[in-house]
């Protein structure tokens, strides 16, 4: 089983479903950031949430989700399409944890906590919104975001199931209620979401997070067509070019001094821990307008 996203819509126009498996993505991101145990659940759910928001709102644009609480720290999930925004090539997601003290990441939810979501828009604008994250679970905060900030009527669930200290299954779904909704299907879906899918942990573990099966079960008995299947994975879009453009913001004078001293600028990407060493020769090019 591979991490993937499935998007589907019912023929009668009642619902759209987005289902994802993020097990591998979450396992890799938590390993890079050194997160384990109960913390892995909370971090994994935020990563999965960023993927789901992107897949629901605009698959070919970047979504960053930042959960923070005063004096507890913050964590960030950044889900972005591959260069060029070609969604058939899959999307990458990376994460970052900044703790204050040694509290559990679950403490990032609760009184005073906020979830900030930053979405890139088609012409380069940014859509940014903040909602309270006072509930005990990540799914609640993400659903509040979808309804309050995006005016998308939906039920959302994310999970990263931890057993024996490791993540054994991760993923989630969005069931979006569309304007053409009819009473019958709404009653059926409400019943289904309240009873069978109130907790998807057991389902995700039993079926290895199978996104297609999750979609099939959510839409059981409701004729639908699949709109898209794509790959989601752990990944970072850092590069030497991006590091250089960050260094360029230091200004010509400072860069000239580094070059004059013959220093090598060493930087490590805080998301994926890739080390970059930029030599004076490369830095000199920054000073020469091309
Ligand atoms: Zn990186």
py3Dmol code that shows the C-alpha trace and the ligand (Angstrom):
import py3Dmol

protein = """\
ATOM      1  CA  UNK A   1       0.000   0.000   0.000  1.00  0.00           C
ATOM      2  CA  UNK A   2       1.227   3.439  -0.985  1.00  0.00           C
ATOM      3  CA  UNK A   3       0.285   6.900   0.286  1.00  0.00           C
ATOM      4  CA  UNK A   4      -2.283   8.406  -2.035  1.00  0.00           C
ATOM      5  CA  UNK A   5      -5.250  10.720  -2.369  1.00  0.00           C
ATOM      6  CA  UNK A   6      -8.574   9.887  -4.003  1.00  0.00           C
ATOM      7  CA  UNK A   7     -11.177  12.495  -4.905  1.00  0.00           C
ATOM      8  CA  UNK A   8     -14.719  11.466  -5.862  1.00  0.00           C
ATOM      9  CA  UNK A   9     -18.157  13.035  -6.361  1.00  0.00           C
ATOM     10  CA  UNK A  10     -21.631  11.507  -6.167  1.00  0.00           C
ATOM     11  CA  UNK A  11     -23.576  11.426  -9.428  1.00  0.00           C
ATOM     12  CA  UNK A  12     -26.506  13.285  -7.838  1.00  0.00           C
ATOM     13  CA  UNK A  13     -24.200  16.144  -6.819  1.00  0.00           C
ATOM     14  CA  UNK A  14     -24.760  15.672  -3.077  1.00  0.00           C
ATOM     15  CA  UNK A  15     -21.232  15.043  -1.856  1.00  0.00           C
ATOM     16  CA  UNK A  16     -17.602  15.273  -2.732  1.00  0.00           C
ATOM     17  CA  UNK A  17     -15.196  13.002  -0.862  1.00  0.00           C
ATOM     18  CA  UNK A  18     -11.449  13.399  -0.507  1.00  0.00           C
ATOM     19  CA  UNK A  19      -9.692  10.451   1.154  1.00  0.00           C
ATOM     20  CA  UNK A  20      -5.966  10.173   1.898  1.00  0.00           C
ATOM     21  CA  UNK A  21      -3.467   7.677   3.188  1.00  0.00           C
ATOM     22  CA  UNK A  22      -0.464   9.446   4.757  1.00  0.00           C
ATOM     23  CA  UNK A  23       1.187   6.642   6.730  1.00  0.00           C
ATOM     24  CA  UNK A  24       4.590   6.755   4.997  1.00  0.00           C
ATOM     25  CA  UNK A  25       4.617  10.543   4.836  1.00  0.00           C
ATOM     26  CA  UNK A  26       3.936  10.821   8.573  1.00  0.00           C
ATOM     27  CA  UNK A  27       6.484   8.133   9.482  1.00  0.00           C
ATOM     28  CA  UNK A  28       9.183   9.964   7.530  1.00  0.00           C
ATOM     29  CA  UNK A  29       8.307  13.432   8.810  1.00  0.00           C
ATOM     30  CA  UNK A  30       8.246  12.335  12.454  1.00  0.00           C
ATOM     31  CA  UNK A  31      11.589  10.563  12.028  1.00  0.00           C
ATOM     32  CA  UNK A  32      13.195  13.709  10.569  1.00  0.00           C
ATOM     33  CA  UNK A  33      11.775  15.949  13.290  1.00  0.00           C
ATOM     34  CA  UNK A  34      12.554  13.461  16.074  1.00  0.00           C
ATOM     35  CA  UNK A  35       8.936  13.142  17.228  1.00  0.00           C
ATOM     36  CA  UNK A  36       7.560   9.931  18.753  1.00  0.00           C
ATOM     37  CA  UNK A  37       4.837   8.384  20.899  1.00  0.00           C
ATOM     38  CA  UNK A  38       1.753  10.486  21.549  1.00  0.00           C
ATOM     39  CA  UNK A  39       3.460  13.487  19.947  1.00  0.00           C
ATOM     40  CA  UNK A  40       3.534  11.600  16.656  1.00  0.00           C
ATOM     41  CA  UNK A  41      -0.248  11.420  16.629  1.00  0.00           C
ATOM     42  CA  UNK A  42      -0.679  15.182  16.973  1.00  0.00           C
ATOM     43  CA  UNK A  43       2.057  16.029  14.450  1.00  0.00           C
ATOM     44  CA  UNK A  44       0.826  13.343  12.033  1.00  0.00           C
ATOM     45  CA  UNK A  45      -2.703  14.700  12.215  1.00  0.00           C
ATOM     46  CA  UNK A  46      -1.527  18.225  11.388  1.00  0.00           C
ATOM     47  CA  UNK A  47       0.491  16.932   8.404  1.00  0.00           C
ATOM     48  CA  UNK A  48      -2.523  14.960   7.179  1.00  0.00           C
ATOM     49  CA  UNK A  49      -4.745  18.007   7.686  1.00  0.00           C
ATOM     50  CA  UNK A  50      -2.513  20.187   5.501  1.00  0.00           C
ATOM     51  CA  UNK A  51      -2.708  17.559   2.731  1.00  0.00           C
ATOM     52  CA  UNK A  52      -6.501  17.350   3.016  1.00  0.00           C
ATOM     53  CA  UNK A  53      -7.020  21.120   3.003  1.00  0.00           C
ATOM     54  CA  UNK A  54      -4.809  21.432  -0.082  1.00  0.00           C
ATOM     55  CA  UNK A  55      -6.531  18.567  -1.883  1.00  0.00           C
ATOM     56  CA  UNK A  56      -9.957  19.999  -1.042  1.00  0.00           C
ATOM     57  CA  UNK A  57      -9.394  23.703  -1.698  1.00  0.00           C
ATOM     58  CA  UNK A  58      -6.744  23.909  -4.421  1.00  0.00           C
ATOM     59  CA  UNK A  59      -4.567  20.877  -5.153  1.00  0.00           C
ATOM     60  CA  UNK A  60      -2.084  22.769  -7.293  1.00  0.00           C
ATOM     61  CA  UNK A  61      -1.228  25.399  -4.674  1.00  0.00           C
ATOM     62  CA  UNK A  62       0.671  25.430  -1.410  1.00  0.00           C
ATOM     63  CA  UNK A  63      -1.019  25.113   1.976  1.00  0.00           C
ATOM     64  CA  UNK A  64       0.689  25.747   5.299  1.00  0.00           C
ATOM     65  CA  UNK A  65      -1.027  24.859   8.574  1.00  0.00           C
ATOM     66  CA  UNK A  66       0.475  26.192  11.796  1.00  0.00           C
ATOM     67  CA  UNK A  67      -0.778  25.159  15.208  1.00  0.00           C
ATOM     68  CA  UNK A  68       0.491  27.311  18.046  1.00  0.00           C
ATOM     69  CA  UNK A  69      -0.190  28.039  21.664  1.00  0.00           C
ATOM     70  CA  UNK A  70       1.449  30.757  23.767  1.00  0.00           C
ATOM     71  CA  UNK A  71       4.348  29.449  25.891  1.00  0.00           C
ATOM     72  CA  UNK A  72       3.902  25.901  24.471  1.00  0.00           C
ATOM     73  CA  UNK A  73       5.414  26.325  21.022  1.00  0.00           C
ATOM     74  CA  UNK A  74       4.196  25.601  17.560  1.00  0.00           C
ATOM     75  CA  UNK A  75       4.284  23.054  14.782  1.00  0.00           C
ATOM     76  CA  UNK A  76       3.909  23.564  11.083  1.00  0.00           C
ATOM     77  CA  UNK A  77       2.882  21.427   8.133  1.00  0.00           C
ATOM     78  CA  UNK A  78       3.624  22.584   4.599  1.00  0.00           C
ATOM     79  CA  UNK A  79       2.012  20.744   1.703  1.00  0.00           C
ATOM     80  CA  UNK A  80       3.006  21.806  -1.774  1.00  0.00           C
ATOM     81  CA  UNK A  81       2.701  20.541  -5.327  1.00  0.00           C
ATOM     82  CA  UNK A  82       5.846  19.653  -7.198  1.00  0.00           C
ATOM     83  CA  UNK A  83       7.572  22.465  -9.075  1.00  0.00           C
ATOM     84  CA  UNK A  84       5.284  23.783 -11.802  1.00  0.00           C
ATOM     85  CA  UNK A  85       2.088  22.785  -9.993  1.00  0.00           C
ATOM     86  CA  UNK A  86       1.550  19.658 -12.103  1.00  0.00           C
ATOM     87  CA  UNK A  87      -0.591  17.596  -9.734  1.00  0.00           C
ATOM     88  CA  UNK A  88      -0.165  14.389 -11.715  1.00  0.00           C
ATOM     89  CA  UNK A  89       3.408  14.350 -10.395  1.00  0.00           C
ATOM     90  CA  UNK A  90       2.204  14.218  -6.829  1.00  0.00           C
ATOM     91  CA  UNK A  91       2.561  16.554  -3.915  1.00  0.00           C
ATOM     92  CA  UNK A  92       5.171  16.840  -1.196  1.00  0.00           C
ATOM     93  CA  UNK A  93       4.597  17.611   2.450  1.00  0.00           C
ATOM     94  CA  UNK A  94       7.088  18.608   5.125  1.00  0.00           C
ATOM     95  CA  UNK A  95       6.786  19.531   8.760  1.00  0.00           C
ATOM     96  CA  UNK A  96       8.520  21.404  11.532  1.00  0.00           C
ATOM     97  CA  UNK A  97       8.210  21.253  15.314  1.00  0.00           C
ATOM     98  CA  UNK A  98       9.279  24.085  17.622  1.00  0.00           C
ATOM     99  CA  UNK A  99       8.621  23.225  21.248  1.00  0.00           C
ATOM    100  CA  UNK A 100       8.923  25.451  24.234  1.00  0.00           C
ATOM    101  CA  UNK A 101      10.078  23.298  27.143  1.00  0.00           C
ATOM    102  CA  UNK A 102       9.405  19.564  27.148  1.00  0.00           C
ATOM    103  CA  UNK A 103       5.600  19.507  27.109  1.00  0.00           C
ATOM    104  CA  UNK A 104       3.633  17.076  24.959  1.00  0.00           C
ATOM    105  CA  UNK A 105       2.613  18.295  21.514  1.00  0.00           C
ATOM    106  CA  UNK A 106      -1.015  17.575  22.460  1.00  0.00           C
ATOM    107  CA  UNK A 107      -0.687  20.660  24.695  1.00  0.00           C
ATOM    108  CA  UNK A 108      -0.536  22.770  21.534  1.00  0.00           C
ATOM    109  CA  UNK A 109      -4.317  22.242  21.445  1.00  0.00           C
ATOM    110  CA  UNK A 110      -6.482  23.882  24.097  1.00  0.00           C
ATOM    111  CA  UNK A 111      -7.227  27.235  25.690  1.00  0.00           C
ATOM    112  CA  UNK A 112      -5.462  30.024  23.768  1.00  0.00           C
ATOM    113  CA  UNK A 113      -4.349  27.738  20.916  1.00  0.00           C
ATOM    114  CA  UNK A 114      -4.837  28.846  17.320  1.00  0.00           C
ATOM    115  CA  UNK A 115      -4.635  27.187  13.945  1.00  0.00           C
ATOM    116  CA  UNK A 116      -3.359  29.451  11.203  1.00  0.00           C
ATOM    117  CA  UNK A 117      -3.768  28.323   7.593  1.00  0.00           C
ATOM    118  CA  UNK A 118      -1.930  30.064   4.781  1.00  0.00           C
ATOM    119  CA  UNK A 119      -3.001  29.209   1.246  1.00  0.00           C
ATOM    120  CA  UNK A 120      -1.303  30.345  -1.929  1.00  0.00           C
ATOM    121  CA  UNK A 121      -3.752  31.548  -4.557  1.00  0.00           C
ATOM    122  CA  UNK A 122      -3.593  31.227  -8.358  1.00  0.00           C
ATOM    123  CA  UNK A 123      -2.107  34.659  -9.029  1.00  0.00           C
ATOM    124  CA  UNK A 124       0.382  34.592  -6.197  1.00  0.00           C
ATOM    125  CA  UNK A 125      -1.822  36.190  -3.549  1.00  0.00           C
ATOM    126  CA  UNK A 126      -2.014  34.682  -0.079  1.00  0.00           C
ATOM    127  CA  UNK A 127      -5.181  33.644   1.729  1.00  0.00           C
ATOM    128  CA  UNK A 128      -4.519  33.587   5.453  1.00  0.00           C
ATOM    129  CA  UNK A 129      -6.901  32.831   8.277  1.00  0.00           C
ATOM    130  CA  UNK A 130      -6.807  31.997  11.949  1.00  0.00           C
ATOM    131  CA  UNK A 131      -9.268  29.922  13.965  1.00  0.00           C
ATOM    132  CA  UNK A 132      -9.316  28.861  17.605  1.00  0.00           C
ATOM    133  CA  UNK A 133      -7.995  25.370  18.344  1.00  0.00           C
ATOM    134  CA  UNK A 134      -9.405  24.955  21.835  1.00  0.00           C
ATOM    135  CA  UNK A 135     -10.819  21.438  21.351  1.00  0.00           C
ATOM    136  CA  UNK A 136      -8.947  18.283  22.274  1.00  0.00           C
ATOM    137  CA  UNK A 137      -8.539  16.970  18.724  1.00  0.00           C
ATOM    138  CA  UNK A 138      -6.933  18.267  15.545  1.00  0.00           C
ATOM    139  CA  UNK A 139      -9.943  17.220  13.425  1.00  0.00           C
ATOM    140  CA  UNK A 140     -12.125  19.740  15.282  1.00  0.00           C
ATOM    141  CA  UNK A 141      -9.752  22.649  14.616  1.00  0.00           C
ATOM    142  CA  UNK A 142      -9.449  21.731  10.931  1.00  0.00           C
ATOM    143  CA  UNK A 143     -13.223  21.402  10.546  1.00  0.00           C
ATOM    144  CA  UNK A 144     -13.720  24.811  12.192  1.00  0.00           C
ATOM    145  CA  UNK A 145     -11.246  26.221   9.685  1.00  0.00           C
ATOM    146  CA  UNK A 146     -13.107  24.686   6.721  1.00  0.00           C
ATOM    147  CA  UNK A 147     -16.440  26.054   7.876  1.00  0.00           C
ATOM    148  CA  UNK A 148     -15.500  29.466   9.255  1.00  0.00           C
ATOM    149  CA  UNK A 149     -12.714  30.502   6.915  1.00  0.00           C
ATOM    150  CA  UNK A 150     -13.558  28.681   3.713  1.00  0.00           C
ATOM    151  CA  UNK A 151     -17.359  28.493   4.136  1.00  0.00           C
ATOM    152  CA  UNK A 152     -17.079  24.853   3.074  1.00  0.00           C
ATOM    153  CA  UNK A 153     -19.768  22.738   4.732  1.00  0.00           C
ATOM    154  CA  UNK A 154     -17.984  19.503   5.491  1.00  0.00           C
ATOM    155  CA  UNK A 155     -17.031  16.803   7.924  1.00  0.00           C
ATOM    156  CA  UNK A 156     -13.312  16.257   8.276  1.00  0.00           C
ATOM    157  CA  UNK A 157     -11.367  13.575  10.123  1.00  0.00           C
ATOM    158  CA  UNK A 158      -7.621  13.055  10.448  1.00  0.00           C
ATOM    159  CA  UNK A 159      -5.743  10.448  12.391  1.00  0.00           C
ATOM    160  CA  UNK A 160      -2.273   9.064  12.980  1.00  0.00           C
ATOM    161  CA  UNK A 161      -2.611   5.892  14.996  1.00  0.00           C
ATOM    162  CA  UNK A 162       0.303   5.147  17.321  1.00  0.00           C
ATOM    163  CA  UNK A 163       0.854   1.594  18.546  1.00  0.00           C
ATOM    164  CA  UNK A 164       3.894   0.477  20.462  1.00  0.00           C
ATOM    165  CA  UNK A 165       5.426   3.930  20.088  1.00  0.00           C
ATOM    166  CA  UNK A 166       5.221   4.065  16.292  1.00  0.00           C
ATOM    167  CA  UNK A 167       2.719   5.303  13.725  1.00  0.00           C
ATOM    168  CA  UNK A 168       1.015   2.254  12.193  1.00  0.00           C
ATOM    169  CA  UNK A 169      -1.573   4.057  10.044  1.00  0.00           C
ATOM    170  CA  UNK A 170      -2.325   7.655   9.134  1.00  0.00           C
ATOM    171  CA  UNK A 171      -4.819   9.379   6.892  1.00  0.00           C
ATOM    172  CA  UNK A 172      -8.208  10.980   6.838  1.00  0.00           C
ATOM    173  CA  UNK A 173     -11.091  12.270   4.812  1.00  0.00           C
ATOM    174  CA  UNK A 174     -13.253  15.253   3.955  1.00  0.00           C
ATOM    175  CA  UNK A 175     -16.918  14.763   3.091  1.00  0.00           C
ATOM    176  CA  UNK A 176     -18.044  18.015   1.518  1.00  0.00           C
ATOM    177  CA  UNK A 177     -21.770  18.750   1.320  1.00  0.00           C
ATOM    178  CA  UNK A 178     -22.538  20.268  -2.069  1.00  0.00           C
ATOM    179  CA  UNK A 179     -25.292  22.799  -2.880  1.00  0.00           C
ATOM    180  CA  UNK A 180     -27.379  20.166  -4.705  1.00  0.00           C
ATOM    181  CA  UNK A 181     -27.733  18.021  -1.590  1.00  0.00           C
ATOM    182  CA  UNK A 182     -31.002  16.093  -1.186  1.00  0.00           C
ATOM    183  CA  UNK A 183     -32.669  15.176   2.080  1.00  0.00           C
ATOM    184  CA  UNK A 184     -32.339  11.388   1.694  1.00  0.00           C
ATOM    185  CA  UNK A 185     -28.596  11.251   1.047  1.00  0.00           C
ATOM    186  CA  UNK A 186     -27.985  13.873   3.757  1.00  0.00           C
ATOM    187  CA  UNK A 187     -29.788  11.759   6.369  1.00  0.00           C
ATOM    188  CA  UNK A 188     -27.887   8.662   5.240  1.00  0.00           C
ATOM    189  CA  UNK A 189     -24.508  10.407   5.351  1.00  0.00           C
ATOM    190  CA  UNK A 190     -25.208  12.084   8.703  1.00  0.00           C
ATOM    191  CA  UNK A 191     -26.035   8.684  10.204  1.00  0.00           C
ATOM    192  CA  UNK A 192     -22.928   7.144   8.637  1.00  0.00           C
ATOM    193  CA  UNK A 193     -20.564   9.894   9.801  1.00  0.00           C
ATOM    194  CA  UNK A 194     -21.971   9.964  13.307  1.00  0.00           C
ATOM    195  CA  UNK A 195     -21.889   6.205  13.830  1.00  0.00           C
ATOM    196  CA  UNK A 196     -19.552   4.301  11.509  1.00  0.00           C
ATOM    197  CA  UNK A 197     -16.958   7.025  10.915  1.00  0.00           C
ATOM    198  CA  UNK A 198     -16.953   8.934  14.199  1.00  0.00           C
ATOM    199  CA  UNK A 199     -13.594   7.243  14.798  1.00  0.00           C
ATOM    200  CA  UNK A 200     -11.565   5.903  11.870  1.00  0.00           C
ATOM    201  CA  UNK A 201      -8.613   4.546  13.859  1.00  0.00           C
ATOM    202  CA  UNK A 202      -9.695   0.901  13.720  1.00  0.00           C
ATOM    203  CA  UNK A 203     -10.579   1.143  10.019  1.00  0.00           C
ATOM    204  CA  UNK A 204      -7.221   2.720   9.147  1.00  0.00           C
ATOM    205  CA  UNK A 205      -5.252   0.068  11.043  1.00  0.00           C
ATOM    206  CA  UNK A 206      -7.273  -2.868   9.722  1.00  0.00           C
ATOM    207  CA  UNK A 207      -7.081  -1.746   6.074  1.00  0.00           C
ATOM    208  CA  UNK A 208      -3.585  -0.236   6.072  1.00  0.00           C
ATOM    209  CA  UNK A 209      -5.039   3.230   5.497  1.00  0.00           C
ATOM    210  CA  UNK A 210      -6.438   2.268   2.064  1.00  0.00           C
ATOM    211  CA  UNK A 211      -7.713   5.613   0.693  1.00  0.00           C
ATOM    212  CA  UNK A 212      -9.826   4.042  -2.055  1.00  0.00           C
ATOM    213  CA  UNK A 213     -11.539   1.669   0.353  1.00  0.00           C
ATOM    214  CA  UNK A 214     -12.165   4.583   2.726  1.00  0.00           C
ATOM    215  CA  UNK A 215     -13.807   6.508  -0.136  1.00  0.00           C
ATOM    216  CA  UNK A 216     -15.837   3.406  -1.135  1.00  0.00           C
ATOM    217  CA  UNK A 217     -17.086   2.899   2.405  1.00  0.00           C
ATOM    218  CA  UNK A 218     -17.960   6.571   2.903  1.00  0.00           C
ATOM    219  CA  UNK A 219     -19.938   6.530  -0.350  1.00  0.00           C
ATOM    220  CA  UNK A 220     -21.324   2.985  -0.022  1.00  0.00           C
ATOM    221  CA  UNK A 221     -24.661   2.751  -1.856  1.00  0.00           C
ATOM    222  CA  UNK A 222     -24.255   6.245  -3.330  1.00  0.00           C
ATOM    223  CA  UNK A 223     -23.426   6.151  -7.070  1.00  0.00           C
ATOM    224  CA  UNK A 224     -20.293   8.194  -7.609  1.00  0.00           C
ATOM    225  CA  UNK A 225     -17.383   8.712  -9.930  1.00  0.00           C
ATOM    226  CA  UNK A 226     -13.732   9.002  -9.081  1.00  0.00           C
ATOM    227  CA  UNK A 227     -12.309  12.372 -10.137  1.00  0.00           C
ATOM    228  CA  UNK A 228      -8.657  11.952  -9.288  1.00  0.00           C
ATOM    229  CA  UNK A 229      -6.068   9.636  -7.822  1.00  0.00           C
ATOM    230  CA  UNK A 230      -2.652  11.006  -6.954  1.00  0.00           C
ATOM    231  CA  UNK A 231       0.476  10.390  -4.960  1.00  0.00           C
ATOM    232  CA  UNK A 232       1.225  12.173  -1.707  1.00  0.00           C
ATOM    233  CA  UNK A 233       4.617  11.874  -0.084  1.00  0.00           C
ATOM    234  CA  UNK A 234       7.047  13.334   2.370  1.00  0.00           C
ATOM    235  CA  UNK A 235       9.311  15.865   0.730  1.00  0.00           C
ATOM    236  CA  UNK A 236      10.933  19.261   0.928  1.00  0.00           C
ATOM    237  CA  UNK A 237      11.415  21.759  -1.880  1.00  0.00           C
ATOM    238  CA  UNK A 238      14.558  23.330  -0.485  1.00  0.00           C
ATOM    239  CA  UNK A 239      17.458  23.730  -2.920  1.00  0.00           C
ATOM    240  CA  UNK A 240      20.778  25.514  -3.235  1.00  0.00           C
ATOM    241  CA  UNK A 241      19.018  28.140  -5.377  1.00  0.00           C
ATOM    242  CA  UNK A 242      16.537  28.851  -2.573  1.00  0.00           C
ATOM    243  CA  UNK A 243      19.306  28.999   0.012  1.00  0.00           C
ATOM    244  CA  UNK A 244      21.135  31.465  -2.235  1.00  0.00           C
ATOM    245  CA  UNK A 245      18.085  33.676  -2.605  1.00  0.00           C
ATOM    246  CA  UNK A 246      17.761  33.704   1.191  1.00  0.00           C
ATOM    247  CA  UNK A 247      21.424  34.723   1.511  1.00  0.00           C
ATOM    248  CA  UNK A 248      20.848  37.405  -1.137  1.00  0.00           C
ATOM    249  CA  UNK A 249      18.493  39.171   1.272  1.00  0.00           C
ATOM    250  CA  UNK A 250      21.514  39.906   3.511  1.00  0.00           C
ATOM    251  CA  UNK A 251      22.466  42.652   1.071  1.00  0.00           C
ATOM    252  CA  UNK A 252      25.486  43.225  -1.155  1.00  0.00           C
ATOM    253  CA  UNK A 253      27.682  44.753   1.519  1.00  0.00           C
ATOM    254  CA  UNK A 254      27.421  41.863   3.935  1.00  0.00           C
ATOM    255  CA  UNK A 255      27.862  39.276   1.165  1.00  0.00           C
ATOM    256  CA  UNK A 256      30.961  41.124  -0.071  1.00  0.00           C
ATOM    257  CA  UNK A 257      32.445  40.867   3.435  1.00  0.00           C
ATOM    258  CA  UNK A 258      31.788  37.102   3.562  1.00  0.00           C
ATOM    259  CA  UNK A 259      33.416  36.711   0.139  1.00  0.00           C
ATOM    260  CA  UNK A 260      36.385  38.847   1.207  1.00  0.00           C
ATOM    261  CA  UNK A 261      36.928  36.637   4.247  1.00  0.00           C
ATOM    262  CA  UNK A 262      36.713  33.547   2.002  1.00  0.00           C
ATOM    263  CA  UNK A 263      34.107  31.999   4.279  1.00  0.00           C
ATOM    264  CA  UNK A 264      31.870  29.066   3.467  1.00  0.00           C
ATOM    265  CA  UNK A 265      28.306  29.684   4.556  1.00  0.00           C
ATOM    266  CA  UNK A 266      26.880  26.515   6.117  1.00  0.00           C
ATOM    267  CA  UNK A 267      23.133  26.170   6.469  1.00  0.00           C
ATOM    268  CA  UNK A 268      20.864  23.241   7.248  1.00  0.00           C
ATOM    269  CA  UNK A 269      17.259  23.085   6.103  1.00  0.00           C
ATOM    270  CA  UNK A 270      15.232  22.960   9.303  1.00  0.00           C
ATOM    271  CA  UNK A 271      12.487  20.893   7.634  1.00  0.00           C
ATOM    272  CA  UNK A 272      14.491  18.068   6.058  1.00  0.00           C
ATOM    273  CA  UNK A 273      17.952  18.587   7.628  1.00  0.00           C
ATOM    274  CA  UNK A 274      19.713  18.734   4.253  1.00  0.00           C
ATOM    275  CA  UNK A 275      23.031  20.544   4.762  1.00  0.00           C
ATOM    276  CA  UNK A 276      24.104  23.285   2.353  1.00  0.00           C
ATOM    277  CA  UNK A 277      27.610  24.702   2.103  1.00  0.00           C
ATOM    278  CA  UNK A 278      27.862  27.785  -0.073  1.00  0.00           C
ATOM    279  CA  UNK A 279      31.399  28.717  -1.043  1.00  0.00           C
ATOM    280  CA  UNK A 280      32.785  32.182  -1.679  1.00  0.00           C
ATOM    281  CA  UNK A 281      32.927  31.489  -5.412  1.00  0.00           C
ATOM    282  CA  UNK A 282      29.159  30.926  -5.579  1.00  0.00           C
ATOM    283  CA  UNK A 283      28.488  33.896  -3.311  1.00  0.00           C
ATOM    284  CA  UNK A 284      30.543  36.136  -5.620  1.00  0.00           C
ATOM    285  CA  UNK A 285      28.022  35.394  -8.375  1.00  0.00           C
ATOM    286  CA  UNK A 286      25.330  36.963  -6.208  1.00  0.00           C
ATOM    287  CA  UNK A 287      27.278  40.219  -6.372  1.00  0.00           C
ATOM    288  CA  UNK A 288      27.521  40.126 -10.156  1.00  0.00           C
ATOM    289  CA  UNK A 289      24.191  40.997 -11.748  1.00  0.00           C
ATOM    290  CA  UNK A 290      23.585  38.445 -14.496  1.00  0.00           C
TER     291      UNK A 290
END
"""
ligand_1 = """\
1
ZN
Zn 14.629 20.933 3.027
"""
view = py3Dmol.view(width=600, height=400)
view.addModel(protein, "pdb")
view.setStyle({"model": 0}, {"cartoon": {"style": "trace"}})
view.addModel(ligand_1, "xyz")
view.setStyle({"model": 1}, {"stick": {}})
view.zoomTo()
view.show()
